[in-house]
Amino acid sequence: MTTAADIFQIGRNNVLNMLEGVTLEQLNKIPAGFTGNMAWHIGHLVSTQQGLLYRLSGNAVALEQSFVDKYKKGTFPQAPITQADLDFIKSELKQQPERLAADIKNNLFKTYTPYTTSFGNTIHSFDEALAFVNVHEGLHLGYLMALKRVVKNS
């Protein structure tokens, strides 16, 4: 049976595969008609996963607050990311699914503070949060694919 954590891993692999062959310059480009770039979207995925799954379940977030503030909901790219920034984000994209699987196995997620998303649904539990994170990841993968197509063709 495929679990929500398995789907999260598959989604992250899709994001990482989609990023192959994309240059730092392309990641930082904001095409006409868009308010963000690929760099912001991948940072946002890393930040949001920690907030929705860890912070709201009363666990420590494995990111600096400055990173979270840069990529949280409602923000936009303020400056181009560097290669060091990209390396960190890619590392987190790879490592978060592994850490999540271990933390689920170790029963880390015992409580949850309800949270109403911008989709209009209220998350009441960790299981609901993980299901929503997968929807959120799919939404941003779609943005990433569209941005890549536009940037590669310009």
Secondary structure, DSSP 8 states (H G I E B T S, - for coil): ---HHHHHHHHHHHHHHHHTT--HHHHH---TT-S--HHHHHHHHHHHHIIIIIGGGT---SS-HHHHHHHSTT----S---HHHHHHHHHHHHHHHHHHHHHHHTT-------EE-TTS-EE-SHHHHHHHHHHHHHHHHHHHHHHHHHHHT-
